[in-house]
């Protein structure tokens, strides 16, 4: 079976996000009021081949932990995992 996964990878909350801070500061300078805080991360969409949803989740977890996220500086969340027709 084929599964589609959606993953969000964000800087850990306890770490400074300099890119997000720059965007938040620049918003006011560009006339976009009200933006107080910005955190910038990655959104990843992937398809995996697996025998079951449990196996697909394990494959996605392995990819996140070993390849996609720097676990020292980032945290990840699998926001969606569904079978494709």
N, CA, C and O atoms as a Maestro MAE file, in Angstrom:
{
 s_m_m2io_version
 :::
 2.0.0
}

f_m_ct {
 s_m_title
 :::
 protein
 m_atom[340] {
  # First column is atom index #
  i_m_mmod_type
  r_m_x_coord
  r_m_y_coord
  r_m_z_coord
  i_m_residue_number
  s_m_chain_name
  s_m_pdb_residue_name
  s_m_pdb_atom_name
  i_m_atomic_number
  :::
  1 25 0.832 -1.177 0.000 1 A "UNK " " N  " 7
  2 3 0.000 0.000 0.000 1 A "UNK " " CA " 6
  3 2 0.881 1.247 0.000 1 A "UNK " " C  " 6
  4 15 2.017 1.238 0.476 1 A "UNK " " O  " 8
  5 25 0.328 2.287 -0.538 2 A "UNK " " N  " 7
  6 3 1.040 3.568 -0.571 2 A "UNK " " CA " 6
  7 2 0.353 4.530 0.409 2 A "UNK " " C  " 6
  8 15 -0.873 4.601 0.485 2 A "UNK " " O  " 8
  9 25 1.187 5.264 1.156 3 A "UNK " " N  " 7
  10 3 0.696 6.211 2.149 3 A "UNK " " CA " 6
  11 2 1.300 7.576 1.899 3 A "UNK " " C  " 6
  12 15 2.431 7.697 1.426 3 A "UNK " " O  " 8
  13 25 0.525 8.610 2.225 4 A "UNK " " N  " 7
  14 3 1.026 9.979 2.140 4 A "UNK " " CA " 6
  15 2 1.190 10.518 3.552 4 A "UNK " " C  " 6
  16 15 0.285 10.409 4.380 4 A "UNK " " O  " 8
  17 25 2.349 11.098 3.816 5 A "UNK " " N  " 7
  18 3 2.636 11.687 5.125 5 A "UNK " " CA " 6
  19 2 2.893 13.178 4.968 5 A "UNK " " C  " 6
  20 15 3.487 13.620 3.985 5 A "UNK " " O  " 8
  21 25 2.442 13.937 5.942 6 A "UNK " " N  " 7
  22 3 2.714 15.370 6.037 6 A "UNK " " CA " 6
  23 2 3.463 15.586 7.351 6 A "UNK " " C  " 6
  24 15 3.030 15.117 8.403 6 A "UNK " " O  " 8
  25 25 4.581 16.291 7.283 7 A "UNK " " N  " 7
  26 3 5.454 16.473 8.440 7 A "UNK " " CA " 6
  27 2 5.802 17.948 8.575 7 A "UNK " " C  " 6
  28 15 6.130 18.608 7.589 7 A "UNK " " O  " 8
  29 25 5.729 18.461 9.793 8 A "UNK " " N  " 7
  30 3 6.200 19.811 10.097 8 A "UNK " " CA " 6
  31 2 7.458 19.697 10.942 8 A "UNK " " C  " 6
  32 15 7.485 18.963 11.930 8 A "UNK " " O  " 8
  33 25 8.494 20.420 10.554 9 A "UNK " " N  " 7
  34 3 9.743 20.464 11.306 9 A "UNK " " CA " 6
  35 2 9.983 21.915 11.695 9 A "UNK " " C  " 6
  36 15 10.030 22.804 10.845 9 A "UNK " " O  " 8
  37 25 10.133 22.138 12.996 10 A "UNK " " N  " 7
  38 3 10.276 23.497 13.525 10 A "UNK " " CA " 6
  39 2 11.474 23.570 14.457 10 A "UNK " " C  " 6
  40 15 11.876 22.562 15.039 10 A "UNK " " O  " 8
  41 25 12.049 24.768 14.601 11 A "UNK " " N  " 7
  42 3 13.104 24.931 15.603 11 A "UNK " " CA " 6
  43 2 12.527 24.624 16.991 11 A "UNK " " C  " 6
  44 15 11.365 24.924 17.264 11 A "UNK " " O  " 8
  45 25 13.332 24.034 17.850 12 A "UNK " " N  " 7
  46 3 12.882 23.776 19.222 12 A "UNK " " CA " 6
  47 2 12.471 25.086 19.882 12 A "UNK " " C  " 6
  48 15 13.093 26.124 19.657 12 A "UNK " " O  " 8
  49 25 11.434 25.036 20.685 13 A "UNK " " N  " 7
  50 3 10.885 26.247 21.307 13 A "UNK " " CA " 6
  51 2 11.900 26.959 22.182 13 A "UNK " " C  " 6
  52 15 11.871 28.185 22.290 13 A "UNK " " O  " 8
  53 25 12.795 26.212 22.804 14 A "UNK " " N  " 7
  54 3 13.766 26.834 23.705 14 A "UNK " " CA " 6
  55 2 14.930 27.495 22.969 14 A "UNK " " C  " 6
  56 15 15.759 28.158 23.593 14 A "UNK " " O  " 8
  57 25 15.000 27.318 21.645 15 A "UNK " " N  " 7
  58 3 16.081 27.908 20.858 15 A "UNK " " CA " 6
  59 2 15.604 29.155 20.117 15 A "UNK " " C  " 6
  60 15 14.447 29.245 19.705 15 A "UNK " " O  " 8
  61 25 16.499 30.096 19.958 16 A "UNK " " N  " 7
  62 3 16.223 31.309 19.198 16 A "UNK " " CA " 6
  63 2 16.036 30.953 17.721 16 A "UNK " " C  " 6
  64 15 16.739 30.094 17.188 16 A "UNK " " O  " 8
  65 25 15.097 31.612 17.078 17 A "UNK " " N  " 7
  66 3 14.864 31.442 15.642 17 A "UNK " " CA " 6
  67 2 15.206 32.769 14.964 17 A "UNK " " C  " 6
  68 15 14.325 33.609 14.779 17 A "UNK " " O  " 8
  69 25 16.486 32.972 14.588 18 A "UNK " " N  " 7
  70 3 16.887 34.264 14.034 18 A "UNK " " CA " 6
  71 2 16.153 34.628 12.750 18 A "UNK " " C  " 6
  72 15 15.859 35.801 12.522 18 A "UNK " " O  " 8
  73 25 15.858 33.655 11.919 19 A "UNK " " N  " 7
  74 3 15.133 33.943 10.676 19 A "UNK " " CA " 6
  75 2 13.715 34.431 10.997 19 A "UNK " " C  " 6
  76 15 13.244 35.402 10.403 19 A "UNK " " O  " 8
  77 25 13.051 33.775 11.912 20 A "UNK " " N  " 7
  78 3 11.713 34.197 12.316 20 A "UNK " " CA " 6
  79 2 11.718 35.571 12.960 20 A "UNK " " C  " 6
  80 15 10.821 36.379 12.716 20 A "UNK " " O  " 8
  81 25 12.731 35.841 13.785 21 A "UNK " " N  " 7
  82 3 12.839 37.145 14.444 21 A "UNK " " CA " 6
  83 2 13.005 38.257 13.409 21 A "UNK " " C  " 6
  84 15 12.397 39.320 13.533 21 A "UNK " " O  " 8
  85 25 13.829 38.011 12.391 22 A "UNK " " N  " 7
  86 3 14.045 38.994 11.328 22 A "UNK " " CA " 6
  87 2 12.750 39.270 10.570 22 A "UNK " " C  " 6
  88 15 12.439 40.421 10.265 22 A "UNK " " O  " 8
  89 25 12.000 38.219 10.266 23 A "UNK " " N  " 7
  90 3 10.730 38.391 9.554 23 A "UNK " " CA " 6
  91 2 9.752 39.201 10.402 23 A "UNK " " C  " 6
  92 15 9.087 40.100 9.888 23 A "UNK " " O  " 8
  93 25 9.660 38.893 11.683 24 A "UNK " " N  " 7
  94 3 8.739 39.623 12.562 24 A "UNK " " CA " 6
  95 2 9.113 41.103 12.632 24 A "UNK " " C  " 6
  96 15 8.235 41.964 12.590 24 A "UNK " " O  " 8
  97 25 10.395 41.401 12.737 25 A "UNK " " N  " 7
  98 3 10.837 42.793 12.798 25 A "UNK " " CA " 6
  99 2 10.592 43.509 11.472 25 A "UNK " " C  " 6
  100 15 10.180 44.669 11.459 25 A "UNK " " O  " 8
  101 25 10.841 42.831 10.376 26 A "UNK " " N  " 7
  102 3 10.676 43.437 9.054 26 A "UNK " " CA " 6
  103 2 9.217 43.713 8.725 26 A "UNK " " C  " 6
  104 15 8.917 44.647 7.982 26 A "UNK " " O  " 8
  105 25 8.313 42.919 9.266 27 A "UNK " " N  " 7
  106 3 6.890 43.108 8.975 27 A "UNK " " CA " 6
  107 2 6.442 44.518 9.346 27 A "UNK " " C  " 6
  108 15 5.754 45.181 8.570 27 A "UNK " " O  " 8
  109 25 6.827 44.966 10.516 28 A "UNK " " N  " 7
  110 3 6.452 46.318 10.937 28 A "UNK " " CA " 6
  111 2 7.034 47.383 10.036 28 A "UNK " " C  " 6
  112 15 6.374 48.375 9.729 28 A "UNK " " O  " 8
  113 25 8.266 47.181 9.614 29 A "UNK " " N  " 7
  114 3 8.925 48.145 8.735 29 A "UNK " " CA " 6
  115 2 8.269 48.201 7.360 29 A "UNK " " C  " 6
  116 15 8.352 49.212 6.663 29 A "UNK " " O  " 8
  117 25 7.621 47.115 6.982 30 A "UNK " " N  " 7
  118 3 6.954 47.055 5.679 30 A "UNK " " CA " 6
  119 2 5.478 47.432 5.765 30 A "UNK " " C  " 6
  120 15 4.736 47.293 4.793 30 A "UNK " " O  " 8
  121 25 5.060 47.907 6.930 31 A "UNK " " N  " 7
  122 3 3.676 48.351 7.072 31 A "UNK " " CA " 6
  123 2 2.693 47.230 7.333 31 A "UNK " " C  " 6
  124 15 1.501 47.385 7.070 31 A "UNK " " O  " 8
  125 25 3.164 46.110 7.844 32 A "UNK " " N  " 7
  126 3 2.282 44.997 8.193 32 A "UNK " " CA " 6
  127 2 2.194 44.969 9.720 32 A "UNK " " C  " 6
  128 15 3.069 44.404 10.375 32 A "UNK " " O  " 8
  129 25 1.159 45.565 10.288 33 A "UNK " " N  " 7
  130 3 1.091 45.707 11.746 33 A "UNK " " CA " 6
  131 2 0.637 44.429 12.452 33 A "UNK " " C  " 6
  132 15 0.016 43.551 11.854 33 A "UNK " " O  " 8
  133 25 0.966 44.356 13.732 34 A "UNK " " N  " 7
  134 3 0.392 43.323 14.592 34 A "UNK " " CA " 6
  135 2 1.156 42.021 14.683 34 A "UNK " " C  " 6
  136 15 0.827 41.185 15.525 34 A "UNK " " O  " 8
  137 25 2.155 41.816 13.858 35 A "UNK " " N  " 7
  138 3 2.893 40.556 13.914 35 A "UNK " " CA " 6
  139 2 3.866 40.626 15.085 35 A "UNK " " C  " 6
  140 15 4.790 41.439 15.092 35 A "UNK " " O  " 8
  141 25 3.648 39.773 16.062 36 A "UNK " " N  " 7
  142 3 4.444 39.787 17.285 36 A "UNK " " CA " 6
  143 2 5.573 38.764 17.265 36 A "UNK " " C  " 6
  144 15 6.660 39.023 17.782 36 A "UNK " " O  " 8
  145 25 5.316 37.609 16.673 37 A "UNK " " N  " 7
  146 3 6.292 36.522 16.727 37 A "UNK " " CA " 6
  147 2 6.157 35.657 15.477 37 A "UNK " " C  " 6
  148 15 5.050 35.402 15.004 37 A "UNK " " O  " 8
  149 25 7.284 35.213 14.953 38 A "UNK " " N  " 7
  150 3 7.304 34.325 13.790 38 A "UNK " " CA " 6
  151 2 8.325 33.226 14.059 38 A "UNK " " C  " 6
  152 15 9.427 33.496 14.537 38 A "UNK " " O  " 8
  153 25 7.953 31.988 13.750 39 A "UNK " " N  " 7
  154 3 8.904 30.879 13.792 39 A "UNK " " CA " 6
  155 2 8.846 30.230 12.414 39 A "UNK " " C  " 6
  156 15 7.765 29.954 11.895 39 A "UNK " " O  " 8
  157 25 9.994 29.993 11.835 40 A "UNK " " N  " 7
  158 3 10.057 29.471 10.476 40 A "UNK " " CA " 6
  159 2 10.614 28.053 10.507 40 A "UNK " " C  " 6
  160 15 11.638 27.780 11.134 40 A "UNK " " O  " 8
  161 25 9.916 27.163 9.818 41 A "UNK " " N  " 7
  162 3 10.331 25.768 9.761 41 A "UNK " " CA " 6
  163 2 10.133 25.213 8.365 41 A "UNK " " C  " 6
  164 15 10.132 25.944 7.375 41 A "UNK " " O  " 8
  165 25 9.965 23.891 8.312 42 A "UNK " " N  " 7
  166 3 9.799 23.201 7.034 42 A "UNK " " CA " 6
  167 2 8.526 22.364 7.077 42 A "UNK " " C  " 6
  168 15 8.154 21.825 8.120 42 A "UNK " " O  " 8
  169 25 7.872 22.266 5.937 43 A "UNK " " N  " 7
  170 3 6.740 21.358 5.772 43 A "UNK " " CA " 6
  171 2 7.141 20.359 4.701 43 A "UNK " " C  " 6
  172 15 7.533 20.746 3.600 43 A "UNK " " O  " 8
  173 25 7.045 19.078 5.019 44 A "UNK " " N  " 7
  174 3 7.467 18.032 4.090 44 A "UNK " " CA " 6
  175 2 6.281 17.129 3.799 44 A "UNK " " C  " 6
  176 15 5.564 16.711 4.708 44 A "UNK " " O  " 8
  177 25 6.088 16.837 2.534 45 A "UNK " " N  " 7
  178 3 5.079 15.887 2.091 45 A "UNK " " CA " 6
  179 2 5.817 14.727 1.439 45 A "UNK " " C  " 6
  180 15 6.660 14.936 0.567 45 A "UNK " " O  " 8
  181 25 5.503 13.509 1.857 46 A "UNK " " N  " 7
  182 3 6.178 12.352 1.254 46 A "UNK " " CA " 6
  183 2 5.209 11.192 1.101 46 A "UNK " " C  " 6
  184 15 4.218 11.080 1.823 46 A "UNK " " O  " 8
  185 25 5.521 10.339 0.145 47 A "UNK " " N  " 7
  186 3 4.761 9.111 -0.046 47 A "UNK " " CA " 6
  187 2 5.673 7.943 0.264 47 A "UNK " " C  " 6
  188 15 6.840 7.927 -0.128 47 A "UNK " " O  " 8
  189 25 5.126 6.957 0.980 48 A "UNK " " N  " 7
  190 3 5.895 5.765 1.337 48 A "UNK " " CA " 6
  191 2 5.105 4.521 0.967 48 A "UNK " " C  " 6
  192 15 3.874 4.521 0.967 48 A "UNK " " O  " 8
  193 25 5.823 3.483 0.659 49 A "UNK " " N  " 7
  194 3 5.238 2.180 0.370 49 A "UNK " " CA " 6
  195 2 5.430 1.321 1.611 49 A "UNK " " C  " 6
  196 15 6.551 1.163 2.095 49 A "UNK " " O  " 8
  197 25 4.322 0.760 2.132 50 A "UNK " " N  " 7
  198 3 4.401 -0.065 3.340 50 A "UNK " " CA " 6
  199 2 3.231 -1.042 3.364 50 A "UNK " " C  " 6
  200 15 2.236 -0.861 2.661 50 A "UNK " " O  " 8
  201 25 3.369 -2.086 4.189 51 A "UNK " " N  " 7
  202 3 2.319 -3.099 4.297 51 A "UNK " " CA " 6
  203 2 1.128 -2.629 5.130 51 A "UNK " " C  " 6
  204 15 0.007 -3.100 4.936 51 A "UNK " " O  " 8
  205 25 1.370 -1.704 6.055 52 A "UNK " " N  " 7
  206 3 0.304 -1.232 6.939 52 A "UNK " " CA " 6
  207 2 0.570 0.219 7.332 52 A "UNK " " C  " 6
  208 15 1.657 0.749 7.105 52 A "UNK " " O  " 8
  209 25 -0.440 0.848 7.924 53 A "UNK " " N  " 7
  210 3 -0.264 2.224 8.384 53 A "UNK " " CA " 6
  211 2 0.779 2.275 9.503 53 A "UNK " " C  " 6
  212 15 1.549 3.231 9.595 53 A "UNK " " O  " 8
  213 25 0.802 1.260 10.338 54 A "UNK " " N  " 7
  214 3 1.798 1.197 11.420 54 A "UNK " " CA " 6
  215 2 3.209 1.162 10.838 54 A "UNK " " C  " 6
  216 15 4.093 1.874 11.313 54 A "UNK " " O  " 8
  217 25 3.424 0.336 9.813 55 A "UNK " " N  " 7
  218 3 4.744 0.262 9.167 55 A "UNK " " CA " 6
  219 2 5.090 1.580 8.473 55 A "UNK " " C  " 6
  220 15 6.239 2.020 8.503 55 A "UNK " " O  " 8
  221 25 4.094 2.202 7.852 56 A "UNK " " N  " 7
  222 3 4.330 3.485 7.185 56 A "UNK " " CA " 6
  223 2 4.748 4.537 8.202 56 A "UNK " " C  " 6
  224 15 5.676 5.306 7.953 56 A "UNK " " O  " 8
  225 25 4.068 4.576 9.348 57 A "UNK " " N  " 7
  226 3 4.423 5.544 10.395 57 A "UNK " " CA " 6
  227 2 5.854 5.311 10.866 57 A "UNK " " C  " 6
  228 15 6.595 6.268 11.092 57 A "UNK " " O  " 8
  229 25 6.247 4.054 11.013 58 A "UNK " " N  " 7
  230 3 7.605 3.759 11.458 58 A "UNK " " CA " 6
  231 2 8.629 4.223 10.421 58 A "UNK " " C  " 6
  232 15 9.682 4.747 10.785 58 A "UNK " " O  " 8
  233 25 8.332 4.038 9.146 59 A "UNK " " N  " 7
  234 3 9.237 4.505 8.090 59 A "UNK " " CA " 6
  235 2 9.380 6.023 8.129 59 A "UNK " " C  " 6
  236 15 10.482 6.552 7.984 59 A "UNK " " O  " 8
  237 25 8.270 6.718 8.325 60 A "UNK " " N  " 7
  238 3 8.301 8.182 8.377 60 A "UNK " " CA " 6
  239 2 9.057 8.641 9.621 60 A "UNK " " C  " 6
  240 15 9.858 9.573 9.549 60 A "UNK " " O  " 8
  241 25 8.810 7.994 10.762 61 A "UNK " " N  " 7
  242 3 9.546 8.319 11.996 61 A "UNK " " CA " 6
  243 2 11.047 8.143 11.780 61 A "UNK " " C  " 6
  244 15 11.837 9.007 12.160 61 A "UNK " " O  " 8
  245 25 11.439 7.025 11.170 62 A "UNK " " N  " 7
  246 3 12.862 6.773 10.902 62 A "UNK " " CA " 6
  247 2 13.453 7.859 10.009 62 A "UNK " " C  " 6
  248 15 14.556 8.345 10.258 62 A "UNK " " O  " 8
  249 25 12.711 8.239 8.964 63 A "UNK " " N  " 7
  250 3 13.199 9.281 8.053 63 A "UNK " " CA " 6
  251 2 13.366 10.608 8.792 63 A "UNK " " C  " 6
  252 15 14.346 11.321 8.579 63 A "UNK " " O  " 8
  253 25 12.417 10.934 9.652 64 A "UNK " " N  " 7
  254 3 12.507 12.187 10.412 64 A "UNK " " CA " 6
  255 2 13.709 12.172 11.346 64 A "UNK " " C  " 6
  256 15 14.470 13.138 11.400 64 A "UNK " " O  " 8
  257 25 13.880 11.086 12.073 65 A "UNK " " N  " 7
  258 3 14.935 11.012 13.080 65 A "UNK " " CA " 6
  259 2 16.327 10.884 12.475 65 A "UNK " " C  " 6
  260 15 17.292 11.412 13.028 65 A "UNK " " O  " 8
  261 25 16.441 10.194 11.355 66 A "UNK " " N  " 7
  262 3 17.763 9.920 10.781 66 A "UNK " " CA " 6
  263 2 18.153 10.854 9.642 66 A "UNK " " C  " 6
  264 15 19.337 10.982 9.330 66 A "UNK " " O  " 8
  265 25 17.171 11.512 9.012 67 A "UNK " " N  " 7
  266 3 17.462 12.242 7.782 67 A "UNK " " CA " 6
  267 2 16.898 13.663 7.741 67 A "UNK " " C  " 6
  268 15 17.617 14.600 7.394 67 A "UNK " " O  " 8
  269 25 15.650 13.829 8.084 68 A "UNK " " N  " 7
  270 3 14.964 15.095 7.815 68 A "UNK " " CA " 6
  271 2 15.153 16.159 8.884 68 A "UNK " " C  " 6
  272 15 15.248 17.344 8.565 68 A "UNK " " O  " 8
  273 25 15.209 15.757 10.142 69 A "UNK " " N  " 7
  274 3 15.289 16.729 11.242 69 A "UNK " " CA " 6
  275 2 16.620 16.618 11.967 69 A "UNK " " C  " 6
  276 15 17.142 15.522 12.171 69 A "UNK " " O  " 8
  277 25 17.158 17.760 12.351 70 A "UNK " " N  " 7
  278 3 18.317 17.810 13.241 70 A "UNK " " CA " 6
  279 2 17.744 17.833 14.654 70 A "UNK " " C  " 6
  280 15 17.328 18.888 15.133 70 A "UNK " " O  " 8
  281 25 17.718 16.692 15.322 71 A "UNK " " N  " 7
  282 3 17.006 16.565 16.589 71 A "UNK " " CA " 6
  283 2 17.615 17.388 17.715 71 A "UNK " " C  " 6
  284 15 16.979 17.575 18.752 71 A "UNK " " O  " 8
  285 25 18.814 17.872 17.534 72 A "UNK " " N  " 7
  286 3 19.420 18.747 18.535 72 A "UNK " " CA " 6
  287 2 18.758 20.120 18.490 72 A "UNK " " C  " 6
  288 15 18.545 20.751 19.526 72 A "UNK " " O  " 8
  289 25 18.435 20.577 17.286 73 A "UNK " " N  " 7
  290 3 17.906 21.933 17.111 73 A "UNK " " CA " 6
  291 2 16.443 21.981 16.676 73 A "UNK " " C  " 6
  292 15 15.810 23.033 16.758 73 A "UNK " " O  " 8
  293 25 15.903 20.862 16.218 74 A "UNK " " N  " 7
  294 3 14.558 20.871 15.645 74 A "UNK " " CA " 6
  295 2 13.685 19.794 16.280 74 A "UNK " " C  " 6
  296 15 14.171 18.801 16.820 74 A "UNK " " O  " 8
  297 25 12.389 20.027 16.195 75 A "UNK " " N  " 7
  298 3 11.416 19.013 16.582 75 A "UNK " " CA " 6
  299 2 10.498 18.786 15.382 75 A "UNK " " C  " 6
  300 15 10.307 19.678 14.554 75 A "UNK " " O  " 8
  301 25 9.943 17.597 15.300 76 A "UNK " " N  " 7
  302 3 9.064 17.297 14.169 76 A "UNK " " CA " 6
  303 2 7.730 16.770 14.670 76 A "UNK " " C  " 6
  304 15 7.606 16.265 15.786 76 A "UNK " " O  " 8
  305 25 6.740 16.908 13.800 77 A "UNK " " N  " 7
  306 3 5.412 16.385 14.085 77 A "UNK " " CA " 6
  307 2 4.845 15.819 12.789 77 A "UNK " " C  " 6
  308 15 4.810 16.504 11.767 77 A "UNK " " O  " 8
  309 25 4.411 14.587 12.835 78 A "UNK " " N  " 7
  310 3 3.720 13.987 11.692 78 A "UNK " " CA " 6
  311 2 2.262 14.417 11.825 78 A "UNK " " C  " 6
  312 15 1.542 13.949 12.707 78 A "UNK " " O  " 8
  313 25 1.843 15.303 10.947 79 A "UNK " " N  " 7
  314 3 0.512 15.887 11.084 79 A "UNK " " CA " 6
  315 2 -0.559 15.109 10.329 79 A "UNK " " C  " 6
  316 15 -1.753 15.283 10.575 79 A "UNK " " O  " 8
  317 25 -0.124 14.250 9.409 80 A "UNK " " N  " 7
  318 3 -1.089 13.508 8.598 80 A "UNK " " CA " 6
  319 2 -0.411 12.262 8.054 80 A "UNK " " C  " 6
  320 15 0.737 12.314 7.612 80 A "UNK " " O  " 8
  321 25 -1.120 11.147 8.087 81 A "UNK " " N  " 7
  322 3 -0.648 9.908 7.475 81 A "UNK " " CA " 6
  323 2 -1.883 9.159 7.006 81 A "UNK " " C  " 6
  324 15 -2.684 8.690 7.815 81 A "UNK " " O  " 8
  325 25 -2.028 9.052 5.688 82 A "UNK " " N  " 7
  326 3 -3.231 8.413 5.167 82 A "UNK " " CA " 6
  327 2 -2.903 7.544 3.968 82 A "UNK " " C  " 6
  328 15 -1.956 7.803 3.226 82 A "UNK " " O  " 8
  329 25 -3.709 6.506 3.796 83 A "UNK " " N  " 7
  330 3 -3.545 5.601 2.667 83 A "UNK " " CA " 6
  331 2 -4.017 6.289 1.392 83 A "UNK " " C  " 6
  332 15 -5.010 7.016 1.388 83 A "UNK " " O  " 8
  333 25 -3.284 6.045 0.316 84 A "UNK " " N  " 7
  334 3 -3.671 6.565 -0.995 84 A "UNK " " CA " 6
  335 2 -4.384 5.478 -1.775 84 A "UNK " " C  " 6
  336 15 -4.104 4.293 -1.598 84 A "UNK " " O  " 8
  337 25 -5.292 5.873 -2.623 85 A "UNK " " N  " 7
  338 3 -6.054 4.908 -3.424 85 A "UNK " " CA " 6
  339 2 -5.201 4.300 -4.506 85 A "UNK " " C  " 6
  340 15 -5.680 3.467 -5.275 85 A "UNK " " O  " 8
  :::
 }
 m_bond[339] {
  # First column is bond index #
  i_m_from
  i_m_to
  i_m_order
  :::
  1 1 2 1
  2 2 3 1
  3 3 4 2
  4 3 5 1
  5 5 6 1
  6 6 7 1
  7 7 8 2
  8 7 9 1
  9 9 10 1
  10 10 11 1
  11 11 12 2
  12 11 13 1
  13 13 14 1
  14 14 15 1
  15 15 16 2
  16 15 17 1
  17 17 18 1
  18 18 19 1
  19 19 20 2
  20 19 21 1
  21 21 22 1
  22 22 23 1
  23 23 24 2
  24 23 25 1
  25 25 26 1
  26 26 27 1
  27 27 28 2
  28 27 29 1
  29 29 30 1
  30 30 31 1
  31 31 32 2
  32 31 33 1
  33 33 34 1
  34 34 35 1
  35 35 36 2
  36 35 37 1
  37 37 38 1
  38 38 39 1
  39 39 40 2
  40 39 41 1
  41 41 42 1
  42 42 43 1
  43 43 44 2
  44 43 45 1
  45 45 46 1
  46 46 47 1
  47 47 48 2
  48 47 49 1
  49 49 50 1
  50 50 51 1
  51 51 52 2
  52 51 53 1
  53 53 54 1
  54 54 55 1
  55 55 56 2
  56 55 57 1
  57 57 58 1
  58 58 59 1
  59 59 60 2
  60 59 61 1
  61 61 62 1
  62 62 63 1
  63 63 64 2
  64 63 65 1
  65 65 66 1
  66 66 67 1
  67 67 68 2
  68 67 69 1
  69 69 70 1
  70 70 71 1
  71 71 72 2
  72 71 73 1
  73 73 74 1
  74 74 75 1
  75 75 76 2
  76 75 77 1
  77 77 78 1
  78 78 79 1
  79 79 80 2
  80 79 81 1
  81 81 82 1
  82 82 83 1
  83 83 84 2
  84 83 85 1
  85 85 86 1
  86 86 87 1
  87 87 88 2
  88 87 89 1
  89 89 90 1
  90 90 91 1
  91 91 92 2
  92 91 93 1
  93 93 94 1
  94 94 95 1
  95 95 96 2
  96 95 97 1
  97 97 98 1
  98 98 99 1
  99 99 100 2
  100 99 101 1
  101 101 102 1
  102 102 103 1
  103 103 104 2
  104 103 105 1
  105 105 106 1
  106 106 107 1
  107 107 108 2
  108 107 109 1
  109 109 110 1
  110 110 111 1
  111 111 112 2
  112 111 113 1
  113 113 114 1
  114 114 115 1
  115 115 116 2
  116 115 117 1
  117 117 118 1
  118 118 119 1
  119 119 120 2
  120 119 121 1
  121 121 122 1
  122 122 123 1
  123 123 124 2
  124 123 125 1
  125 125 126 1
  126 126 127 1
  127 127 128 2
  128 127 129 1
  129 129 130 1
  130 130 131 1
  131 131 132 2
  132 131 133 1
  133 133 134 1
  134 134 135 1
  135 135 136 2
  136 135 137 1
  137 137 138 1
  138 138 139 1
  139 139 140 2
  140 139 141 1
  141 141 142 1
  142 142 143 1
  143 143 144 2
  144 143 145 1
  145 145 146 1
  146 146 147 1
  147 147 148 2
  148 147 149 1
  149 149 150 1
  150 150 151 1
  151 151 152 2
  152 151 153 1
  153 153 154 1
  154 154 155 1
  155 155 156 2
  156 155 157 1
  157 157 158 1
  158 158 159 1
  159 159 160 2
  160 159 161 1
  161 161 162 1
  162 162 163 1
  163 163 164 2
  164 163 165 1
  165 165 166 1
  166 166 167 1
  167 167 168 2
  168 167 169 1
  169 169 170 1
  170 170 171 1
  171 171 172 2
  172 171 173 1
  173 173 174 1
  174 174 175 1
  175 175 176 2
  176 175 177 1
  177 177 178 1
  178 178 179 1
  179 179 180 2
  180 179 181 1
  181 181 182 1
  182 182 183 1
  183 183 184 2
  184 183 185 1
  185 185 186 1
  186 186 187 1
  187 187 188 2
  188 187 189 1
  189 189 190 1
  190 190 191 1
  191 191 192 2
  192 191 193 1
  193 193 194 1
  194 194 195 1
  195 195 196 2
  196 195 197 1
  197 197 198 1
  198 198 199 1
  199 199 200 2
  200 199 201 1
  201 201 202 1
  202 202 203 1
  203 203 204 2
  204 203 205 1
  205 205 206 1
  206 206 207 1
  207 207 208 2
  208 207 209 1
  209 209 210 1
  210 210 211 1
  211 211 212 2
  212 211 213 1
  213 213 214 1
  214 214 215 1
  215 215 216 2
  216 215 217 1
  217 217 218 1
  218 218 219 1
  219 219 220 2
  220 219 221 1
  221 221 222 1
  222 222 223 1
  223 223 224 2
  224 223 225 1
  225 225 226 1
  226 226 227 1
  227 227 228 2
  228 227 229 1
  229 229 230 1
  230 230 231 1
  231 231 232 2
  232 231 233 1
  233 233 234 1
  234 234 235 1
  235 235 236 2
  236 235 237 1
  237 237 238 1
  238 238 239 1
  239 239 240 2
  240 239 241 1
  241 241 242 1
  242 242 243 1
  243 243 244 2
  244 243 245 1
  245 245 246 1
  246 246 247 1
  247 247 248 2
  248 247 249 1
  249 249 250 1
  250 250 251 1
  251 251 252 2
  252 251 253 1
  253 253 254 1
  254 254 255 1
  255 255 256 2
  256 255 257 1
  257 257 258 1
  258 258 259 1
  259 259 260 2
  260 259 261 1
  261 261 262 1
  262 262 263 1
  263 263 264 2
  264 263 265 1
  265 265 266 1
  266 266 267 1
  267 267 268 2
  268 267 269 1
  269 269 270 1
  270 270 271 1
  271 271 272 2
  272 271 273 1
  273 273 274 1
  274 274 275 1
  275 275 276 2
  276 275 277 1
  277 277 278 1
  278 278 279 1
  279 279 280 2
  280 279 281 1
  281 281 282 1
  282 282 283 1
  283 283 284 2
  284 283 285 1
  285 285 286 1
  286 286 287 1
  287 287 288 2
  288 287 289 1
  289 289 290 1
  290 290 291 1
  291 291 292 2
  292 291 293 1
  293 293 294 1
  294 294 295 1
  295 295 296 2
  296 295 297 1
  297 297 298 1
  298 298 299 1
  299 299 300 2
  300 299 301 1
  301 301 302 1
  302 302 303 1
  303 303 304 2
  304 303 305 1
  305 305 306 1
  306 306 307 1
  307 307 308 2
  308 307 309 1
  309 309 310 1
  310 310 311 1
  311 311 312 2
  312 311 313 1
  313 313 314 1
  314 314 315 1
  315 315 316 2
  316 315 317 1
  317 317 318 1
  318 318 319 1
  319 319 320 2
  320 319 321 1
  321 321 322 1
  322 322 323 1
  323 323 324 2
  324 323 325 1
  325 325 326 1
  326 326 327 1
  327 327 328 2
  328 327 329 1
  329 329 330 1
  330 330 331 1
  331 331 332 2
  332 331 333 1
  333 333 334 1
  334 334 335 1
  335 335 336 2
  336 335 337 1
  337 337 338 1
  338 338 339 1
  339 339 340 2
  :::
 }
}
